[in-house]
Amino acid sequence: MIFDEISDQSINDDLNTLISSCSRHISNEGFELAQHYLEHDELELAFEALFLELIEAQYIPTSFDTNKWKNIGKYLHLHEESVLDGEFWSKFINLVQGKMLSNIR
């Protein structure tokens, strides 16, 4: 996936799908917060809120596409600046790298 293939609508759709698929693994508060941001087209905050919950749960779905989500995060400039957690990008990378390593094993 390259940036030309990424749109706000595709991000919204992808986040909505991921939020739904992870709902059993995150707190109700985290779920509602991510949904709230998504409903208000605050894609960066929805992404960050969802992944902070997934980081806390140490959960990534088996069908998770690491490169796709890293590209979406970069498209949203979360590698440069985050709002909810100043260490977000490094935590996110640690989570997805753990997913990549578990796929190798």
N, C-alpha and C positions, 0 to 999 in steps of 0.2 A: 504494500500500500504506500503510495506516495501522496504528497500533499494535494496534488491536483485531483485525487480521487476522494478527498475528504471534504465534506460539507457540514454545516451546522445541523442540517436535518439528519444526515447519516450518523453523526455523533449522537444526536438526541435519540435516535432509534437504537443505536448500539448500547448506549448507556441504559436506556429503559429495559432492554433485553437483559443486560448484565445485572442490573438492580433486581429484576424479577427472579433471575436464576440463582441469585445469591441471598435472597431474602431470609432463608432458614439459617444462614450462617452469620448474619449481622444483627445488631440490636434493633429493636423496633424504632428507637429514636434515630439511629443512623439511617435506617431505611426511609423513615419519614423525611429526614433532612435532605437526603439525596433526591428523593421524589420532589420535594418542595423546590429545590434549586432547579431541577429539570423542568418542572412546570412553569417556572419563571424565566426559562431560557438562559439560566446562569450555568452554562455548560462547564466552565472551569471549576466552579464551586461544587457542582454535582459530581464531577469526576473526582475531585479531591476528597469530598466527604465519603463517597463510596469506597475509594481505595484506602482511606484511613481506617475505615471499618474492616476492610478485608485484611489490612496489615495487622490490626489488633487480633483478628480471628485467625491469622496465618492461614488463610484460605484462598485458593484460586481454583476455579472450575477446571475440570480436565480438558475441556474444549477451548480453553483460554489461548488466544493468539497473542503471544508476547510482543511480537514486532508491531502488530496492528495497534495495540494499546500504547506502546511506547511512542509510535508515530502520532497517535491522537493526542497524547500528553504534550508532545513537542509542538504540535499544531496549536494547542491551547496555551503555549508558552509556559507551561508549568515547570519546565526544566530551568526557566529563568526566574520565575516569581510565583510564589504560592501565597494564599491568603490565610488558610486555616492552620497551617503548620510550616514553619520556616525550613524544616528539614524534610518536607514532603517528598521531593524528588529522589533524594538518596534512599529514603525508606521504600518508596515505590520500586526503585531499581533493585534494591535488596530482595524485595518480595518476588518480583518477576524473574530475577536471576535464580532464586531458589526454585522456582517453577521450572526453569530451563534445566537446572541441574538434576531435578528429580525426574525429568523426562529422559535424561541421558542414562541414569542408573538402571 
